[in-house]
Amino acid sequence: MDTKDVARHWESNAEAWTVYSRAGHDRYRDALNTPAFLAMLPPVAGLDGLDLGCGEGTNTRAVARLGARMTGLDIAPTFIAYAREAEREDPLGIDYVLGDGESLPFAAQSFDFVTAFMSLMDMADQQKVLCGVAQVLKPGGFLQFSILHPCFVPPTRRNIRNHEGEPVAVEVADYFEETDGTIERWMFSSIPREEREKLEPFSVPRFHRTLTSWVSMIVNAGLVIEALGEPRASEEVARAEPIVADTRVAPIFLHVRARKPGVEAGLAIVPSSGMG
């Protein structure tokens, strides 16, 4: 599967994804993943940032509200249209660009930082994307991204629940089976079943890589890993949002921050536990 195929699938998802995520049905994002990502993000006020795979712009806007001058890029025209509409209604100074993460349409050293919320895992040539990110970063700039956790959300995964329906363990398989565009079909589980049954499921190309592959690609792009996060719902959040309770058993998401060496190189790896 190439980038054109990926674009076709995401454009087919974009309308329903925008409507239902903005209606509050992306509970993993809103209750856990984005808050943990923002908590791990270094101060960005006054910096120039690129949000790679920005979708309909919700997370781009969250970073802009922290004081960054943001540009959002996405491959799906419908996502960009919705993002621009939100910017017109409530301006935050964000420029949204239709484009491909494998061929970034920006000059070298254009950005102080790049974010990628749950997008890199769906890009066909992740090594090419990471090398492009390194090019558009200024020396000393950083990339922070979130992906499905390679170890705990490989191509085969199943929650194991007790008699009360509470998640108590996770079964995983096919970790070493790296995929190149395997289509996963699903819909936000918080949408009422009667409504969900009438909807066309999302068609999401999956490019699973092992943890070793991710680290190798980051290093090969010339970036230095400085922080990791594995968000875990607190007991309070899990009670309020039972959908995310399985993250108390094993992480679903992995957050990575990597920096382009510059005048202040010599960075150490700093572990970050994320939420909870």
VMD Tcl script that draws the C-alpha trace (Angstrom):
set ca {
  {0.00 0.00 0.00}
  {1.34 3.43 -0.92}
  {0.51 6.96 0.21}
  {-2.25 7.40 -2.37}
  {-4.02 4.33 -1.01}
  {-3.64 5.63 2.55}
  {-5.09 8.99 1.50}
  {-8.11 7.31 -0.08}
  {-8.90 5.36 3.09}
  {-8.54 8.38 5.38}
  {-10.63 10.58 3.13}
  {-13.38 7.95 3.33}
  {-13.16 8.07 7.14}
  {-12.91 11.83 7.56}
  {-16.56 12.90 7.60}
  {-17.81 10.38 10.18}
  {-14.57 10.62 12.20}
  {-14.97 14.38 12.54}
  {-18.66 14.27 13.41}
  {-18.38 11.56 16.04}
  {-15.07 12.57 17.58}
  {-16.32 16.14 17.98}
  {-19.50 14.74 19.54}
  {-17.34 13.23 22.29}
  {-17.13 9.59 21.18}
  {-13.33 9.34 20.97}
  {-13.11 8.59 24.68}
  {-9.56 7.21 24.68}
  {-8.37 10.45 23.10}
  {-10.30 12.85 25.29}
  {-10.13 11.06 28.65}
  {-6.55 9.79 28.53}
  {-4.36 9.99 25.47}
  {-4.38 13.70 24.66}
  {-4.19 14.87 28.30}
  {-1.17 12.59 28.85}
  {0.47 13.81 25.64}
  {0.04 17.46 26.60}
  {1.32 16.79 30.12}
  {4.51 15.35 28.61}
  {4.94 18.19 26.09}
  {7.71 20.69 26.93}
  {6.80 24.41 27.05}
  {5.90 25.56 23.53}
  {4.71 29.14 24.03}
  {6.16 31.38 21.35}
  {7.49 28.46 19.29}
  {6.69 27.44 15.71}
  {5.11 23.98 15.60}
  {3.90 21.52 12.99}
  {1.12 19.04 13.77}
  {1.70 16.09 11.44}
  {-1.46 14.19 10.52}
  {-3.60 16.83 12.20}
  {-6.98 15.37 11.21}
  {-9.85 17.76 11.91}
  {-7.62 19.87 14.12}
  {-8.78 19.24 17.70}
  {-5.31 18.40 19.01}
  {-3.65 21.10 16.89}
  {-5.89 23.63 18.57}
  {-5.02 22.24 22.01}
  {-1.32 22.85 21.33}
  {-2.04 26.31 19.90}
  {-3.84 27.20 23.13}
  {-0.53 26.58 24.91}
  {0.86 29.57 23.00}
  {2.50 27.90 19.99}
  {2.24 29.19 16.43}
  {0.86 26.09 14.74}
  {0.68 24.65 11.25}
  {-1.42 21.54 10.71}
  {-0.88 19.10 7.85}
  {-3.11 16.23 6.78}
  {-3.56 14.00 3.75}
  {-7.39 14.05 3.74}
  {-9.12 17.10 2.17}
  {-12.25 16.68 4.31}
  {-10.20 16.82 7.52}
  {-8.47 19.99 6.33}
  {-11.81 21.56 5.39}
  {-13.24 20.91 8.87}
  {-10.05 22.17 10.54}
  {-10.11 25.39 8.53}
  {-13.78 25.88 9.35}
  {-13.02 25.63 13.08}
  {-10.18 28.12 12.64}
  {-12.48 30.61 10.92}
  {-15.05 30.30 13.71}
  {-12.50 30.62 16.52}
  {-9.17 31.93 15.19}
  {-6.01 30.70 16.91}
  {-3.60 31.62 14.13}
  {-3.33 28.07 12.75}
  {-2.44 27.45 9.10}
  {-3.80 24.14 7.78}
  {-2.07 22.57 4.79}
  {-3.19 19.64 2.63}
  {-0.15 17.44 2.19}
  {1.71 14.19 2.64}
  {3.89 13.35 5.62}
  {6.34 11.59 3.31}
  {6.93 14.77 1.27}
  {6.70 17.65 3.71}
  {6.09 20.92 1.81}
  {8.22 23.06 4.13}
  {11.72 24.49 4.03}
  {14.49 22.96 6.09}
  {14.64 24.12 9.71}
  {11.16 25.68 9.60}
  {9.88 24.46 12.99}
  {10.94 24.42 16.62}
  {8.91 21.27 17.22}
  {6.66 18.71 15.52}
  {3.77 16.82 17.07}
  {2.06 13.74 15.66}
  {-0.99 12.54 17.57}
  {-1.71 8.91 16.63}
  {-0.75 9.44 12.98}
  {2.75 8.07 12.31}
  {1.57 4.46 12.72}
  {-0.78 4.94 9.76}
  {1.87 6.27 7.36}
  {3.31 3.89 4.77}
  {7.01 4.87 4.86}
  {7.64 5.84 8.46}
  {11.39 6.04 8.00}
  {10.97 8.59 5.21}
  {8.54 10.58 7.36}
  {10.93 10.67 10.31}
  {13.83 11.77 8.09}
  {11.63 14.54 6.68}
  {10.68 15.64 10.18}
  {14.36 15.83 11.11}
  {14.93 18.08 8.08}
  {12.19 20.58 8.92}
  {13.20 20.78 12.60}
  {15.57 23.48 13.71}
  {18.73 22.29 15.51}
  {17.72 21.48 19.07}
  {14.06 21.10 18.07}
  {11.98 18.08 19.02}
  {9.40 15.64 17.71}
  {6.79 14.28 20.08}
  {4.44 11.58 18.81}
  {1.93 9.03 20.05}
  {1.21 5.63 18.50}
  {-0.52 2.42 19.43}
  {1.88 0.64 21.76}
  {3.83 -1.81 19.58}
  {4.17 -4.35 22.38}
  {0.61 -4.36 23.70}
  {-1.40 -3.55 20.56}
  {0.18 -5.74 17.89}
  {-1.93 -7.04 14.98}
  {-3.73 -9.46 17.32}
  {-4.99 -8.24 20.71}
  {-7.84 -9.23 23.01}
  {-8.95 -7.99 26.43}
  {-9.61 -10.70 29.00}
  {-12.39 -9.80 31.44}
  {-13.69 -11.23 34.70}
  {-17.31 -12.17 35.44}
  {-18.12 -8.52 36.16}
  {-16.84 -7.50 32.74}
  {-13.76 -5.75 34.16}
  {-10.50 -6.06 32.17}
  {-7.98 -8.19 34.08}
  {-5.45 -9.22 31.41}
  {-4.50 -8.74 27.76}
  {-3.78 -11.45 25.21}
  {-1.42 -10.41 22.40}
  {-0.03 -12.20 19.37}
  {1.73 -11.55 16.05}
  {4.01 -8.94 17.58}
  {6.80 -9.69 15.09}
  {4.45 -9.60 12.08}
  {5.12 -6.16 10.66}
  {2.23 -5.13 8.43}
  {2.14 -2.90 5.37}
  {-1.37 -1.54 5.13}
  {-3.51 -4.21 6.73}
  {-7.00 -2.72 6.94}
  {-8.65 -2.59 10.35}
  {-12.37 -1.81 10.43}
  {-13.95 -0.39 13.57}
  {-16.06 2.43 14.95}
  {-15.97 4.37 18.22}
  {-17.40 1.95 20.76}
  {-19.18 4.66 22.77}
  {-21.59 5.33 19.89}
  {-24.92 3.62 20.76}
  {-25.09 0.19 19.19}
  {-28.26 0.93 17.23}
  {-26.61 3.94 15.63}
  {-23.26 2.20 15.17}
  {-24.88 -0.64 13.22}
  {-26.09 1.87 10.61}
  {-22.64 3.35 10.05}
  {-19.90 2.28 7.67}
  {-16.92 1.28 9.88}
  {-13.70 3.24 9.63}
  {-11.20 1.76 7.20}
  {-7.78 2.27 8.81}
  {-4.56 1.10 7.14}
  {-2.21 -0.37 9.75}
  {1.57 -0.33 9.46}
  {2.61 -2.19 12.62}
  {6.29 -2.05 13.55}
  {8.10 -3.64 16.47}
  {9.58 -1.49 19.20}
  {13.02 -2.29 17.82}
  {11.98 -0.98 14.41}
  {10.61 2.25 15.88}
  {13.80 2.93 17.84}
  {15.94 2.11 14.81}
  {13.95 4.44 12.55}
  {14.19 7.31 15.05}
  {17.94 6.83 15.43}
  {18.45 6.47 11.67}
  {16.69 9.83 11.21}
  {19.35 11.43 13.41}
  {17.06 12.07 16.38}
  {17.85 11.37 20.04}
  {15.14 9.81 22.24}
  {14.78 11.81 25.45}
  {11.40 10.81 26.93}
  {8.88 7.99 26.81}
  {5.33 7.81 28.14}
  {2.87 4.94 28.56}
  {-0.41 6.55 29.66}
  {-2.34 4.70 32.34}
  {-5.78 5.76 33.50}
  {-5.97 6.64 37.17}
  {-8.53 4.80 39.29}
  {-10.69 7.92 39.24}
  {-10.56 8.24 35.45}
  {-11.23 4.52 35.00}
  {-14.33 4.76 37.18}
  {-15.59 7.80 35.29}
  {-14.66 6.38 31.86}
  {-14.87 2.55 32.01}
  {-13.87 2.33 28.34}
  {-10.28 3.30 29.24}
  {-10.02 0.99 32.27}
  {-8.05 -1.57 30.23}
  {-5.09 0.83 30.25}
  {-4.66 -0.01 33.94}
  {-3.80 -3.58 32.88}
  {-1.34 -2.74 30.08}
  {-0.68 0.41 28.05}
  {-2.45 0.92 24.75}
  {-0.47 4.00 23.73}
  {3.22 4.84 23.55}
  {4.42 8.45 23.62}
  {7.91 9.30 22.38}
  {9.84 12.55 22.42}
  {13.00 12.74 20.31}
  {15.23 15.74 19.71}
  {17.36 16.90 16.81}
  {20.89 17.49 18.08}
  {21.95 21.11 18.11}
  {24.01 23.57 20.08}
  {22.61 22.07 23.29}
  {23.13 18.39 22.40}
  {24.11 15.75 24.92}
  {20.59 14.91 26.06}
  {19.81 12.06 28.41}
  {16.90 9.65 28.19}
  {14.30 10.72 30.75}
  {11.54 8.20 31.54}
  {7.99 9.52 31.80}
  {5.14 7.42 33.16}
  {2.38 9.57 31.60}
  {-0.94 9.73 33.43}
  {-1.95 7.92 36.59}
}
mol new
graphics top color blue
foreach p $ca { graphics top sphere $p radius 0.5 }
foreach p [lrange $ca 0 end-1] q [lrange $ca 1 end] { graphics top cylinder $p $q radius 0.2 }
display resetview
